C-alpha cells in the first residue's frame, strides 16, 4: 500500500506555531506509526506530515488506511 498523507495548511501552521506544531506532529507520527504496525504494515518513509507505508497483504493495507482515516475524522470532530 503506497500511501502518503499530507495535511493542507500544515506548512503555514508550522511557521506560525512552531512549538505547538512540533508537539502535534510528534503525536501524529506516533498515531500513524502505531496504526500501520498494528495492521502488519511498515513505514517506509516519513517527511513532515507525509507517510509512505507498505503492507504485504492488501487487506492489511486497507485496514490500516481506514483506521488512519477514522483517527483523523475523530481528531477533527472531537469535542473538548
N, CA, C and O atoms as a Maestro MAE file, in Angstrom:
{
 s_m_m2io_version
 :::
 2.0.0
}

f_m_ct {
 s_m_title
 :::
 protein
 m_atom[320] {
  # First column is atom index #
  i_m_mmod_type
  r_m_x_coord
  r_m_y_coord
  r_m_z_coord
  i_m_residue_number
  s_m_chain_name
  s_m_pdb_residue_name
  s_m_pdb_atom_name
  i_m_atomic_number
  :::
  1 25 0.849 -1.170 0.000 1 A "UNK " " N  " 7
  2 3 0.000 0.000 0.000 1 A "UNK " " CA " 6
  3 2 0.890 1.227 0.000 1 A "UNK " " C  " 6
  4 15 1.232 1.717 1.076 1 A "UNK " " O  " 8
  5 25 1.273 1.734 -1.124 2 A "UNK " " N  " 7
  6 3 1.941 3.019 -1.051 2 A "UNK " " CA " 6
  7 2 0.905 4.078 -0.728 2 A "UNK " " C  " 6
  8 15 -0.120 4.182 -1.402 2 A "UNK " " O  " 8
  9 25 1.169 4.853 0.291 3 A "UNK " " N  " 7
  10 3 0.227 5.903 0.672 3 A "UNK " " CA " 6
  11 2 0.984 7.076 1.236 3 A "UNK " " C  " 6
  12 15 1.989 6.911 1.927 3 A "UNK " " O  " 8
  13 25 0.510 8.232 0.947 4 A "UNK " " N  " 7
  14 3 1.094 9.441 1.530 4 A "UNK " " CA " 6
  15 2 -0.060 10.310 2.010 4 A "UNK " " C  " 6
  16 15 -1.072 10.454 1.324 4 A "UNK " " O  " 8
  17 25 0.099 10.863 3.151 5 A "UNK " " N  " 7
  18 3 -0.938 11.737 3.705 5 A "UNK " " CA " 6
  19 2 -0.288 13.068 4.022 5 A "UNK " " C  " 6
  20 15 0.730 13.125 4.712 5 A "UNK " " O  " 8
  21 25 -0.871 14.122 3.524 6 A "UNK " " N  " 7
  22 3 -0.330 15.452 3.752 6 A "UNK " " CA " 6
  23 2 -1.493 16.378 4.082 6 A "UNK " " C  " 6
  24 15 -2.492 16.399 3.363 6 A "UNK " " O  " 8
  25 25 -1.376 17.124 5.134 7 A "UNK " " N  " 7
  26 3 -2.472 17.961 5.594 7 A "UNK " " CA " 6
  27 2 -2.352 19.378 5.069 7 A "UNK " " C  " 6
  28 15 -1.335 20.032 5.299 7 A "UNK " " O  " 8
  29 25 -3.378 19.876 4.359 8 A "UNK " " N  " 7
  30 3 -3.352 21.235 3.837 8 A "UNK " " CA " 6
  31 2 -3.179 22.263 4.940 8 A "UNK " " C  " 6
  32 15 -3.841 22.200 5.976 8 A "UNK " " O  " 8
  33 25 -2.292 23.199 4.709 9 A "UNK " " N  " 7
  34 3 -2.089 24.276 5.671 9 A "UNK " " CA " 6
  35 2 -1.084 23.970 6.761 9 A "UNK " " C  " 6
  36 15 -0.792 24.833 7.589 9 A "UNK " " O  " 8
  37 25 -0.544 22.753 6.779 10 A "UNK " " N  " 7
  38 3 0.361 22.398 7.866 10 A "UNK " " CA " 6
  39 2 1.673 23.175 7.806 10 A "UNK " " C  " 6
  40 15 2.256 23.476 8.848 10 A "UNK " " O  " 8
  41 25 2.145 23.502 6.614 11 A "UNK " " N  " 7
  42 3 3.380 24.280 6.500 11 A "UNK " " CA " 6
  43 2 3.199 25.654 7.128 11 A "UNK " " C  " 6
  44 15 4.070 26.130 7.857 11 A "UNK " " O  " 8
  45 25 2.089 26.278 6.851 12 A "UNK " " N  " 7
  46 3 1.804 27.594 7.430 12 A "UNK " " CA " 6
  47 2 1.671 27.514 8.947 12 A "UNK " " C  " 6
  48 15 2.174 28.371 9.674 12 A "UNK " " O  " 8
  49 25 0.989 26.479 9.411 13 A "UNK " " N  " 7
  50 3 0.845 26.295 10.855 13 A "UNK " " CA " 6
  51 2 2.203 26.102 11.520 13 A "UNK " " C  " 6
  52 15 2.442 26.612 12.615 13 A "UNK " " O  " 8
  53 25 3.102 25.356 10.849 14 A "UNK " " N  " 7
  54 3 4.442 25.157 11.401 14 A "UNK " " CA " 6
  55 2 5.209 26.467 11.503 14 A "UNK " " C  " 6
  56 15 5.991 26.672 12.431 14 A "UNK " " O  " 8
  57 25 4.975 27.348 10.541 15 A "UNK " " N  " 7
  58 3 5.646 28.652 10.569 15 A "UNK " " CA " 6
  59 2 5.060 29.545 11.662 15 A "UNK " " C  " 6
  60 15 5.799 30.238 12.362 15 A "UNK " " O  " 8
  61 25 3.748 29.528 11.807 16 A "UNK " " N  " 7
  62 3 3.074 30.418 12.763 16 A "UNK " " CA " 6
  63 2 3.116 29.910 14.204 16 A "UNK " " C  " 6
  64 15 3.144 30.708 15.141 16 A "UNK " " O  " 8
  65 25 3.119 28.587 14.386 17 A "UNK " " N  " 7
  66 3 3.062 27.986 15.727 17 A "UNK " " CA " 6
  67 2 4.073 26.837 15.830 17 A "UNK " " C  " 6
  68 15 3.675 25.682 15.981 17 A "UNK " " O  " 8
  69 25 5.350 27.134 15.751 18 A "UNK " " N  " 7
  70 3 6.349 26.057 15.676 18 A "UNK " " CA " 6
  71 2 6.334 25.093 16.868 18 A "UNK " " C  " 6
  72 15 6.455 23.883 16.674 18 A "UNK " " O  " 8
  73 25 6.189 25.597 18.078 19 A "UNK " " N  " 7
  74 3 6.223 24.723 19.249 19 A "UNK " " CA " 6
  75 2 5.005 23.804 19.291 19 A "UNK " " C  " 6
  76 15 5.135 22.601 19.516 19 A "UNK " " O  " 8
  77 25 3.835 24.370 19.077 20 A "UNK " " N  " 7
  78 3 2.601 23.577 19.092 20 A "UNK " " CA " 6
  79 2 2.599 22.545 17.961 20 A "UNK " " C  " 6
  80 15 2.164 21.409 18.147 20 A "UNK " " O  " 8
  81 25 3.086 22.951 16.801 21 A "UNK " " N  " 7
  82 3 3.108 22.022 15.670 21 A "UNK " " CA " 6
  83 2 4.128 20.909 15.872 21 A "UNK " " C  " 6
  84 15 3.919 19.785 15.415 21 A "UNK " " O  " 8
  85 25 5.223 21.210 16.549 22 A "UNK " " N  " 7
  86 3 6.199 20.156 16.846 22 A "UNK " " CA " 6
  87 2 5.561 19.086 17.725 22 A "UNK " " C  " 6
  88 15 5.740 17.890 17.495 22 A "UNK " " O  " 8
  89 25 4.817 19.528 18.731 23 A "UNK " " N  " 7
  90 3 4.112 18.598 19.615 23 A "UNK " " CA " 6
  91 2 3.049 17.815 18.848 23 A "UNK " " C  " 6
  92 15 2.941 16.597 18.994 23 A "UNK " " O  " 8
  93 25 2.268 18.517 18.036 24 A "UNK " " N  " 7
  94 3 1.203 17.863 17.260 24 A "UNK " " CA " 6
  95 2 1.782 16.879 16.250 24 A "UNK " " C  " 6
  96 15 1.239 15.789 16.069 24 A "UNK " " O  " 8
  97 25 2.872 17.250 15.593 25 A "UNK " " N  " 7
  98 3 3.481 16.374 14.596 25 A "UNK " " CA " 6
  99 2 4.054 15.121 15.250 25 A "UNK " " C  " 6
  100 15 3.988 14.034 14.677 25 A "UNK " " O  " 8
  101 25 4.611 15.271 16.440 26 A "UNK " " N  " 7
  102 3 5.120 14.102 17.161 26 A "UNK " " CA " 6
  103 2 3.976 13.131 17.465 26 A "UNK " " C  " 6
  104 15 4.123 11.923 17.275 26 A "UNK " " O  " 8
  105 25 2.847 13.649 17.932 27 A "UNK " " N  " 7
  106 3 1.678 12.799 18.232 27 A "UNK " " CA " 6
  107 2 1.129 12.174 16.955 27 A "UNK " " C  " 6
  108 15 0.775 10.995 16.937 27 A "UNK " " O  " 8
  109 25 1.060 12.968 15.886 28 A "UNK " " N  " 7
  110 3 0.629 12.495 14.564 28 A "UNK " " CA " 6
  111 2 1.467 11.285 14.149 28 A "UNK " " C  " 6
  112 15 0.931 10.252 13.748 28 A "UNK " " O  " 8
  113 25 2.796 11.431 14.252 29 A "UNK " " N  " 7
  114 3 3.694 10.356 13.848 29 A "UNK " " CA " 6
  115 2 3.497 9.106 14.707 29 A "UNK " " C  " 6
  116 15 3.484 7.989 14.190 29 A "UNK " " O  " 8
  117 25 3.345 9.295 16.010 30 A "UNK " " N  " 7
  118 3 3.121 8.159 16.914 30 A "UNK " " CA " 6
  119 2 1.846 7.399 16.540 30 A "UNK " " C  " 6
  120 15 1.846 6.170 16.468 30 A "UNK " " O  " 8
  121 25 0.762 8.139 16.302 31 A "UNK " " N  " 7
  122 3 -0.519 7.508 15.958 31 A "UNK " " CA " 6
  123 2 -0.441 6.769 14.629 31 A "UNK " " C  " 6
  124 15 -0.902 5.633 14.519 31 A "UNK " " O  " 8
  125 25 0.143 7.410 13.622 32 A "UNK " " N  " 7
  126 3 0.235 6.764 12.318 32 A "UNK " " CA " 6
  127 2 1.132 5.534 12.355 32 A "UNK " " C  " 6
  128 15 0.771 4.483 11.826 32 A "UNK " " O  " 8
  129 25 2.293 5.660 12.974 33 A "UNK " " N  " 7
  130 3 3.206 4.514 13.053 33 A "UNK " " CA " 6
  131 2 2.550 3.349 13.790 33 A "UNK " " C  " 6
  132 15 2.626 2.210 13.330 33 A "UNK " " O  " 8
  133 25 1.913 3.617 14.915 34 A "UNK " " N  " 7
  134 3 1.259 2.553 15.672 34 A "UNK " " CA " 6
  135 2 0.146 1.895 14.859 34 A "UNK " " C  " 6
  136 15 0.010 0.671 14.862 34 A "UNK " " O  " 8
  137 25 -0.642 2.703 14.169 35 A "UNK " " N  " 7
  138 3 -1.750 2.168 13.369 35 A "UNK " " CA " 6
  139 2 -1.234 1.294 12.241 35 A "UNK " " C  " 6
  140 15 -1.773 0.215 11.996 35 A "UNK " " O  " 8
  141 25 -0.209 1.742 11.560 36 A "UNK " " N  " 7
  142 3 0.371 0.959 10.463 36 A "UNK " " CA " 6
  143 2 0.930 -0.360 11.004 36 A "UNK " " C  " 6
  144 15 0.682 -1.421 10.431 36 A "UNK " " O  " 8
  145 25 1.682 -0.295 12.103 37 A "UNK " " N  " 7
  146 3 2.279 -1.508 12.677 37 A "UNK " " CA " 6
  147 2 1.223 -2.470 13.209 37 A "UNK " " C  " 6
  148 15 1.367 -3.684 13.067 37 A "UNK " " O  " 8
  149 25 0.161 -1.940 13.822 38 A "UNK " " N  " 7
  150 3 -0.908 -2.806 14.324 38 A "UNK " " CA " 6
  151 2 -1.622 -3.549 13.195 38 A "UNK " " C  " 6
  152 15 -2.256 -4.580 13.421 38 A "UNK " " O  " 8
  153 25 -1.512 -3.016 11.986 39 A "UNK " " N  " 7
  154 3 -2.144 -3.657 10.829 39 A "UNK " " CA " 6
  155 2 -1.105 -4.331 9.938 39 A "UNK " " C  " 6
  156 15 -1.292 -4.452 8.728 39 A "UNK " " O  " 8
  157 25 -0.002 -4.769 10.558 40 A "UNK " " N  " 7
  158 3 1.035 -5.554 9.880 40 A "UNK " " CA " 6
  159 2 1.732 -4.813 8.752 40 A "UNK " " C  " 6
  160 15 2.214 -5.438 7.807 40 A "UNK " " O  " 8
  161 25 1.791 -3.504 8.835 41 A "UNK " " N  " 7
  162 3 2.460 -2.721 7.800 41 A "UNK " " CA " 6
  163 2 3.777 -2.156 8.294 41 A "UNK " " C  " 6
  164 15 4.172 -2.337 9.446 41 A "UNK " " O  " 8
  165 25 4.441 -1.465 7.384 42 A "UNK " " N  " 7
  166 3 5.739 -0.874 7.680 42 A "UNK " " CA " 6
  167 2 5.768 0.554 7.146 42 A "UNK " " C  " 6
  168 15 5.298 0.823 6.040 42 A "UNK " " O  " 8
  169 25 6.315 1.454 7.931 43 A "UNK " " N  " 7
  170 3 6.530 2.823 7.470 43 A "UNK " " CA " 6
  171 2 7.845 2.831 6.711 43 A "UNK " " C  " 6
  172 15 8.893 2.517 7.275 43 A "UNK " " O  " 8
  173 25 7.797 3.191 5.431 44 A "UNK " " N  " 7
  174 3 8.997 3.229 4.613 44 A "UNK " " CA " 6
  175 2 9.696 4.573 4.709 44 A "UNK " " C  " 6
  176 15 10.924 4.654 4.685 44 A "UNK " " O  " 8
  177 25 8.892 5.635 4.818 45 A "UNK " " N  " 7
  178 3 9.439 6.981 4.815 45 A "UNK " " CA " 6
  179 2 8.430 7.930 5.417 45 A "UNK " " C  " 6
  180 15 7.228 7.797 5.183 45 A "UNK " " O  " 8
  181 25 8.904 8.879 6.186 46 A "UNK " " N  " 7
  182 3 8.027 9.953 6.646 46 A "UNK " " CA " 6
  183 2 8.798 11.262 6.518 46 A "UNK " " C  " 6
  184 15 9.955 11.369 6.922 46 A "UNK " " O  " 8
  185 25 8.124 12.245 5.946 47 A "UNK " " N  " 7
  186 3 8.704 13.568 5.766 47 A "UNK " " CA " 6
  187 2 7.633 14.571 6.162 47 A "UNK " " C  " 6
  188 15 6.579 14.640 5.530 47 A "UNK " " O  " 8
  189 25 7.899 15.352 7.210 48 A "UNK " " N  " 7
  190 3 6.876 16.283 7.679 48 A "UNK " " CA " 6
  191 2 5.668 15.507 8.144 48 A "UNK " " C  " 6
  192 15 5.768 14.667 9.038 48 A "UNK " " O  " 8
  193 25 4.512 15.785 7.536 49 A "UNK " " N  " 7
  194 3 3.297 15.052 7.904 49 A "UNK " " CA " 6
  195 2 2.907 14.031 6.834 49 A "UNK " " C  " 6
  196 15 1.778 13.540 6.827 49 A "UNK " " O  " 8
  197 25 3.829 13.713 5.938 50 A "UNK " " N  " 7
  198 3 3.571 12.729 4.884 50 A "UNK " " CA " 6
  199 2 4.214 11.390 5.256 50 A "UNK " " C  " 6
  200 15 5.345 11.345 5.739 50 A "UNK " " O  " 8
  201 25 3.483 10.315 5.027 51 A "UNK " " N  " 7
  202 3 3.971 8.969 5.314 51 A "UNK " " CA " 6
  203 2 3.860 8.111 4.062 51 A "UNK " " C  " 6
  204 15 2.881 8.204 3.320 51 A "UNK " " O  " 8
  205 25 4.860 7.284 3.832 52 A "UNK " " N  " 7
  206 3 4.815 6.271 2.783 52 A "UNK " " CA " 6
  207 2 4.918 4.926 3.501 52 A "UNK " " C  " 6
  208 15 5.888 4.661 4.211 52 A "UNK " " O  " 8
  209 25 3.909 4.087 3.307 53 A "UNK " " N  " 7
  210 3 3.830 2.825 4.033 53 A "UNK " " CA " 6
  211 2 3.659 1.666 3.062 53 A "UNK " " C  " 6
  212 15 3.257 1.856 1.914 53 A "UNK " " O  " 8
  213 25 3.969 0.466 3.532 54 A "UNK " " N  " 7
  214 3 3.804 -0.731 2.711 54 A "UNK " " CA " 6
  215 2 3.263 -1.869 3.574 54 A "UNK " " C  " 6
  216 15 3.543 -1.961 4.769 54 A "UNK " " O  " 8
  217 25 2.480 -2.728 2.929 55 A "UNK " " N  " 7
  218 3 1.946 -3.931 3.565 55 A "UNK " " CA " 6
  219 2 2.077 -5.075 2.581 55 A "UNK " " C  " 6
  220 15 1.969 -4.880 1.371 55 A "UNK " " O  " 8
  221 25 2.309 -6.259 3.098 56 A "UNK " " N  " 7
  222 3 2.418 -7.444 2.244 56 A "UNK " " CA " 6
  223 2 1.050 -7.898 1.752 56 A "UNK " " C  " 6
  224 15 0.938 -8.473 0.670 56 A "UNK " " O  " 8
  225 25 0.012 -7.642 2.540 57 A "UNK " " N  " 7
  226 3 -1.329 -8.096 2.174 57 A "UNK " " CA " 6
  227 2 -2.242 -6.898 1.948 57 A "UNK " " C  " 6
  228 15 -2.201 -5.913 2.685 57 A "UNK " " O  " 8
  229 25 -3.056 -7.006 0.925 58 A "UNK " " N  " 7
  230 3 -3.970 -5.915 0.578 58 A "UNK " " CA " 6
  231 2 -4.946 -5.623 1.710 58 A "UNK " " C  " 6
  232 15 -5.201 -4.458 2.017 58 A "UNK " " O  " 8
  233 25 -5.495 -6.659 2.335 59 A "UNK " " N  " 7
  234 3 -6.470 -6.403 3.399 59 A "UNK " " CA " 6
  235 2 -5.839 -5.674 4.581 59 A "UNK " " C  " 6
  236 15 -6.500 -4.848 5.210 59 A "UNK " " O  " 8
  237 25 -4.580 -5.959 4.897 60 A "UNK " " N  " 7
  238 3 -3.893 -5.220 5.960 60 A "UNK " " CA " 6
  239 2 -3.717 -3.753 5.575 60 A "UNK " " C  " 6
  240 15 -3.884 -2.860 6.405 60 A "UNK " " O  " 8
  241 25 -3.379 -3.517 4.315 61 A "UNK " " N  " 7
  242 3 -3.190 -2.137 3.842 61 A "UNK " " CA " 6
  243 2 -4.498 -1.357 3.912 61 A "UNK " " C  " 6
  244 15 -4.513 -0.201 4.334 61 A "UNK " " O  " 8
  245 25 -5.593 -1.986 3.499 62 A "UNK " " N  " 7
  246 3 -6.895 -1.321 3.528 62 A "UNK " " CA " 6
  247 2 -7.313 -1.042 4.972 62 A "UNK " " C  " 6
  248 15 -7.806 0.044 5.278 62 A "UNK " " O  " 8
  249 25 -7.117 -2.010 5.849 63 A "UNK " " N  " 7
  250 3 -7.474 -1.805 7.254 63 A "UNK " " CA " 6
  251 2 -6.653 -0.676 7.871 63 A "UNK " " C  " 6
  252 15 -7.194 0.125 8.634 63 A "UNK " " O  " 8
  253 25 -5.368 -0.594 7.560 64 A "UNK " " N  " 7
  254 3 -4.529 0.488 8.080 64 A "UNK " " CA " 6
  255 2 -4.998 1.833 7.545 64 A "UNK " " C  " 6
  256 15 -5.097 2.803 8.296 64 A "UNK " " O  " 8
  257 25 -5.285 1.892 6.254 65 A "UNK " " N  " 7
  258 3 -5.737 3.152 5.647 65 A "UNK " " CA " 6
  259 2 -7.067 3.606 6.253 65 A "UNK " " C  " 6
  260 15 -7.246 4.788 6.547 65 A "UNK " " O  " 8
  261 25 -7.989 2.678 6.437 66 A "UNK " " N  " 7
  262 3 -9.278 3.029 7.046 66 A "UNK " " CA " 6
  263 2 -9.107 3.468 8.497 66 A "UNK " " C  " 6
  264 15 -9.763 4.409 8.944 66 A "UNK " " O  " 8
  265 25 -8.241 2.800 9.220 67 A "UNK " " N  " 7
  266 3 -8.000 3.182 10.622 67 A "UNK " " CA " 6
  267 2 -7.404 4.585 10.712 67 A "UNK " " C  " 6
  268 15 -7.781 5.365 11.587 67 A "UNK " " O  " 8
  269 25 -6.485 4.904 9.822 68 A "UNK " " N  " 7
  270 3 -5.889 6.246 9.810 68 A "UNK " " CA " 6
  271 2 -6.950 7.293 9.502 68 A "UNK " " C  " 6
  272 15 -6.974 8.351 10.131 68 A "UNK " " O  " 8
  273 25 -7.827 7.012 8.545 69 A "UNK " " N  " 7
  274 3 -8.898 7.953 8.216 69 A "UNK " " CA " 6
  275 2 -9.857 8.128 9.389 69 A "UNK " " C  " 6
  276 15 -10.331 9.236 9.643 69 A "UNK " " O  " 8
  277 25 -10.144 7.049 10.101 70 A "UNK " " N  " 7
  278 3 -11.025 7.135 11.268 70 A "UNK " " CA " 6
  279 2 -10.384 7.983 12.371 70 A "UNK " " C  " 6
  280 15 -11.052 8.812 12.989 70 A "UNK " " O  " 8
  281 25 -9.099 7.774 12.612 71 A "UNK " " N  " 7
  282 3 -8.387 8.579 13.609 71 A "UNK " " CA " 6
  283 2 -8.436 10.046 13.227 71 A "UNK " " C  " 6
  284 15 -8.693 10.901 14.074 71 A "UNK " " O  " 8
  285 25 -8.191 10.347 11.956 72 A "UNK " " N  " 7
  286 3 -8.237 11.736 11.505 72 A "UNK " " CA " 6
  287 2 -9.628 12.329 11.700 72 A "UNK " " C  " 6
  288 15 -9.762 13.453 12.184 72 A "UNK " " O  " 8
  289 25 -10.661 11.581 11.327 73 A "UNK " " N  " 7
  290 3 -12.037 12.060 11.472 73 A "UNK " " CA " 6
  291 2 -12.346 12.346 12.938 73 A "UNK " " C  " 6
  292 15 -12.905 13.392 13.268 73 A "UNK " " O  " 8
  293 25 -11.980 11.412 13.813 74 A "UNK " " N  " 7
  294 3 -12.257 11.584 15.239 74 A "UNK " " CA " 6
  295 2 -11.488 12.771 15.799 74 A "UNK " " C  " 6
  296 15 -12.000 13.485 16.661 74 A "UNK " " O  " 8
  297 25 -10.263 12.995 15.323 75 A "UNK " " N  " 7
  298 3 -9.455 14.123 15.800 75 A "UNK " " CA " 6
  299 2 -10.098 15.447 15.379 75 A "UNK " " C  " 6
  300 15 -10.228 16.369 16.185 75 A "UNK " " O  " 8
  301 25 -10.489 15.526 14.134 76 A "UNK " " N  " 7
  302 3 -11.069 16.766 13.594 76 A "UNK " " CA " 6
  303 2 -12.409 17.071 14.256 76 A "UNK " " C  " 6
  304 15 -12.723 18.237 14.496 76 A "UNK " " O  " 8
  305 25 -13.202 16.046 14.555 77 A "UNK " " N  " 7
  306 3 -14.551 16.234 15.074 77 A "UNK " " CA " 6
  307 2 -14.657 16.012 16.584 77 A "UNK " " C  " 6
  308 15 -15.758 15.836 17.106 77 A "UNK " " O  " 8
  309 25 -13.539 16.021 17.279 78 A "UNK " " N  " 7
  310 3 -13.587 15.819 18.730 78 A "UNK " " CA " 6
  311 2 -14.202 17.037 19.406 78 A "UNK " " C  " 6
  312 15 -14.161 18.151 18.884 78 A "UNK " " O  " 8
  313 25 -14.760 16.799 20.553 79 A "UNK " " N  " 7
  314 3 -15.284 17.902 21.357 79 A "UNK " " CA " 6
  315 2 -14.414 18.005 22.600 79 A "UNK " " C  " 6
  316 15 -13.947 17.001 23.137 79 A "UNK " " O  " 8
  317 25 -14.211 19.207 23.034 80 A "UNK " " N  " 7
  318 3 -13.333 19.406 24.191 80 A "UNK " " CA " 6
  319 2 -14.150 19.729 25.417 80 A "UNK " " C  " 6
  320 15 -13.591 19.931 26.496 80 A "UNK " " O  " 8
  :::
 }
 m_bond[319] {
  # First column is bond index #
  i_m_from
  i_m_to
  i_m_order
  :::
  1 1 2 1
  2 2 3 1
  3 3 4 2
  4 3 5 1
  5 5 6 1
  6 6 7 1
  7 7 8 2
  8 7 9 1
  9 9 10 1
  10 10 11 1
  11 11 12 2
  12 11 13 1
  13 13 14 1
  14 14 15 1
  15 15 16 2
  16 15 17 1
  17 17 18 1
  18 18 19 1
  19 19 20 2
  20 19 21 1
  21 21 22 1
  22 22 23 1
  23 23 24 2
  24 23 25 1
  25 25 26 1
  26 26 27 1
  27 27 28 2
  28 27 29 1
  29 29 30 1
  30 30 31 1
  31 31 32 2
  32 31 33 1
  33 33 34 1
  34 34 35 1
  35 35 36 2
  36 35 37 1
  37 37 38 1
  38 38 39 1
  39 39 40 2
  40 39 41 1
  41 41 42 1
  42 42 43 1
  43 43 44 2
  44 43 45 1
  45 45 46 1
  46 46 47 1
  47 47 48 2
  48 47 49 1
  49 49 50 1
  50 50 51 1
  51 51 52 2
  52 51 53 1
  53 53 54 1
  54 54 55 1
  55 55 56 2
  56 55 57 1
  57 57 58 1
  58 58 59 1
  59 59 60 2
  60 59 61 1
  61 61 62 1
  62 62 63 1
  63 63 64 2
  64 63 65 1
  65 65 66 1
  66 66 67 1
  67 67 68 2
  68 67 69 1
  69 69 70 1
  70 70 71 1
  71 71 72 2
  72 71 73 1
  73 73 74 1
  74 74 75 1
  75 75 76 2
  76 75 77 1
  77 77 78 1
  78 78 79 1
  79 79 80 2
  80 79 81 1
  81 81 82 1
  82 82 83 1
  83 83 84 2
  84 83 85 1
  85 85 86 1
  86 86 87 1
  87 87 88 2
  88 87 89 1
  89 89 90 1
  90 90 91 1
  91 91 92 2
  92 91 93 1
  93 93 94 1
  94 94 95 1
  95 95 96 2
  96 95 97 1
  97 97 98 1
  98 98 99 1
  99 99 100 2
  100 99 101 1
  101 101 102 1
  102 102 103 1
  103 103 104 2
  104 103 105 1
  105 105 106 1
  106 106 107 1
  107 107 108 2
  108 107 109 1
  109 109 110 1
  110 110 111 1
  111 111 112 2
  112 111 113 1
  113 113 114 1
  114 114 115 1
  115 115 116 2
  116 115 117 1
  117 117 118 1
  118 118 119 1
  119 119 120 2
  120 119 121 1
  121 121 122 1
  122 122 123 1
  123 123 124 2
  124 123 125 1
  125 125 126 1
  126 126 127 1
  127 127 128 2
  128 127 129 1
  129 129 130 1
  130 130 131 1
  131 131 132 2
  132 131 133 1
  133 133 134 1
  134 134 135 1
  135 135 136 2
  136 135 137 1
  137 137 138 1
  138 138 139 1
  139 139 140 2
  140 139 141 1
  141 141 142 1
  142 142 143 1
  143 143 144 2
  144 143 145 1
  145 145 146 1
  146 146 147 1
  147 147 148 2
  148 147 149 1
  149 149 150 1
  150 150 151 1
  151 151 152 2
  152 151 153 1
  153 153 154 1
  154 154 155 1
  155 155 156 2
  156 155 157 1
  157 157 158 1
  158 158 159 1
  159 159 160 2
  160 159 161 1
  161 161 162 1
  162 162 163 1
  163 163 164 2
  164 163 165 1
  165 165 166 1
  166 166 167 1
  167 167 168 2
  168 167 169 1
  169 169 170 1
  170 170 171 1
  171 171 172 2
  172 171 173 1
  173 173 174 1
  174 174 175 1
  175 175 176 2
  176 175 177 1
  177 177 178 1
  178 178 179 1
  179 179 180 2
  180 179 181 1
  181 181 182 1
  182 182 183 1
  183 183 184 2
  184 183 185 1
  185 185 186 1
  186 186 187 1
  187 187 188 2
  188 187 189 1
  189 189 190 1
  190 190 191 1
  191 191 192 2
  192 191 193 1
  193 193 194 1
  194 194 195 1
  195 195 196 2
  196 195 197 1
  197 197 198 1
  198 198 199 1
  199 199 200 2
  200 199 201 1
  201 201 202 1
  202 202 203 1
  203 203 204 2
  204 203 205 1
  205 205 206 1
  206 206 207 1
  207 207 208 2
  208 207 209 1
  209 209 210 1
  210 210 211 1
  211 211 212 2
  212 211 213 1
  213 213 214 1
  214 214 215 1
  215 215 216 2
  216 215 217 1
  217 217 218 1
  218 218 219 1
  219 219 220 2
  220 219 221 1
  221 221 222 1
  222 222 223 1
  223 223 224 2
  224 223 225 1
  225 225 226 1
  226 226 227 1
  227 227 228 2
  228 227 229 1
  229 229 230 1
  230 230 231 1
  231 231 232 2
  232 231 233 1
  233 233 234 1
  234 234 235 1
  235 235 236 2
  236 235 237 1
  237 237 238 1
  238 238 239 1
  239 239 240 2
  240 239 241 1
  241 241 242 1
  242 242 243 1
  243 243 244 2
  244 243 245 1
  245 245 246 1
  246 246 247 1
  247 247 248 2
  248 247 249 1
  249 249 250 1
  250 250 251 1
  251 251 252 2
  252 251 253 1
  253 253 254 1
  254 254 255 1
  255 255 256 2
  256 255 257 1
  257 257 258 1
  258 258 259 1
  259 259 260 2
  260 259 261 1
  261 261 262 1
  262 262 263 1
  263 263 264 2
  264 263 265 1
  265 265 266 1
  266 266 267 1
  267 267 268 2
  268 267 269 1
  269 269 270 1
  270 270 271 1
  271 271 272 2
  272 271 273 1
  273 273 274 1
  274 274 275 1
  275 275 276 2
  276 275 277 1
  277 277 278 1
  278 278 279 1
  279 279 280 2
  280 279 281 1
  281 281 282 1
  282 282 283 1
  283 283 284 2
  284 283 285 1
  285 285 286 1
  286 286 287 1
  287 287 288 2
  288 287 289 1
  289 289 290 1
  290 290 291 1
  291 291 292 2
  292 291 293 1
  293 293 294 1
  294 294 295 1
  295 295 296 2
  296 295 297 1
  297 297 298 1
  298 298 299 1
  299 299 300 2
  300 299 301 1
  301 301 302 1
  302 302 303 1
  303 303 304 2
  304 303 305 1
  305 305 306 1
  306 306 307 1
  307 307 308 2
  308 307 309 1
  309 309 310 1
  310 310 311 1
  311 311 312 2
  312 311 313 1
  313 313 314 1
  314 314 315 1
  315 315 316 2
  316 315 317 1
  317 317 318 1
  318 318 319 1
  319 319 320 2
  :::
 }
}
